[in-house]
Amino acid sequence: MHDIRNLPVEVRPDRTLRVKIIDACGLACSFCHNEGTPVASDNAGRSAGQFTGAAGRSGRVSIYLKTNGANFLPARIPADTDFAVALAAVCGSLPTNEVHFTGGEPTLHPDLPGLVSIARRLGLTVGLTSNGENGAAVLPEAAAAGLDRINLSVFGTTPDELAAVQGPRLASPKLAARKLDALAKTIEVAREHGIKVSANIVIPDHHHVERVLRIIEQHGRSAEVRMLVSLEDDGASLAAMQEVVNHLGAIPTRRIVTAGASDQRVRYRLPDGRTLYAKSIRPVRLPETCADCQFNNPDDCQEGYYGVRMYRAIDGPFMVGVCIQRMDLCLPLGEFVMSQRCQEVATFREDEAARLARLHPTKATVGGA
């Protein structure tokens, strides 16, 4: 086992904004947080206080909804002037160099290239997180519009592995086989059009080690593989990551820390020269907003302060939040950009970047996260 504590550390200031552009999704993963929001199709007609995160007709879940105080339903964000103005407003209030589109499933958005174009005109790098179910159809135009990268959530290499993490309505090996074929085509099309591809794999415990090893073998030559710690980790997830690393004979080469957010990762070099990442969560908190939060303890705060997220409420304004476990902290965009919370985020980003640069002076701080 290699000691990662003495690795060179690269500090990357957080300059990202996550935007939930659509709520629809063709999968029903049993561990989905759905960016903290209710599943819109299962909660139509309900008001705040009545929202449910349990699987409805869609089969989808939103795991934090029982306690996170969400008070709006998420709308699909059109590629229009309103979005351009909202994006510019956030960028004008917080230094931002990258926008990351999420969902739901962003490749199901009917005008993904239009959204990408708006962000690119503002000088932003554009990425998205996807399950790959519709990428082959939309990525060529999105790439032409300026899409830089796609992070693909990969759950397995066989239909049974994918079906095992789906709600009952979608737990069909035949459907799972079609989704896996779509994922493979998405990777192929993304690479053909110059889009950087990452394969993100959540590894809950040692029972999933063989599955992860198969994914690395199948996709590790066409995508940058990242192992992700389970948000409900009690140590088993990190131990399973280490088991994978040991099995592969991977050598750690660098720690990468995002200043101003909870993301951190270790970069490994495999014996054949490929790269593998192990991503985990630092116990990061906003100094004021998180101070008196009921979840502010090692057991209940599962994501830490991960960064800023933007949504559009159905029949309402754009909303900006800082925590998927505390959706009651979301503010209308106009209020957020004028708020102490916005200033707190900006100050915290800069202060932590400076602190970490002093702590790890051997590696220059670089932009982007």
ABEGO torsion letter per residue (X at the ends): XBBAAABBBBBBBBABBBBBABABBABBBAABAGGGBBBAAAABGBBBGABBABBBAAGBBBAAAAAAGBABBBBBBBBBAAAAAAAAAAAAABBBABBBBBOEBAAABABAAAAAAAAAAAGBBBBBBBAGAAAAAAAAAAAAAGBABBBBBBAEABAAAAAAABBAAABBAAAAAAAAAAAAAAAAAAAAAGBBBBBBBBBABAAAAAAAAAAAAAAAAABBBBBBBBAABAGAAAAAAAAAAAAAGBBBABBBBBBGBABBBBBBBBAAGBBBBBBBBBBBBBAAAAAABAABBAAABAAEBAEBBBBBBBGBBBBBBABAABAAABBBAAAAAABAAAAAAAAAAAAAAAAAAAABAABBBBBEX
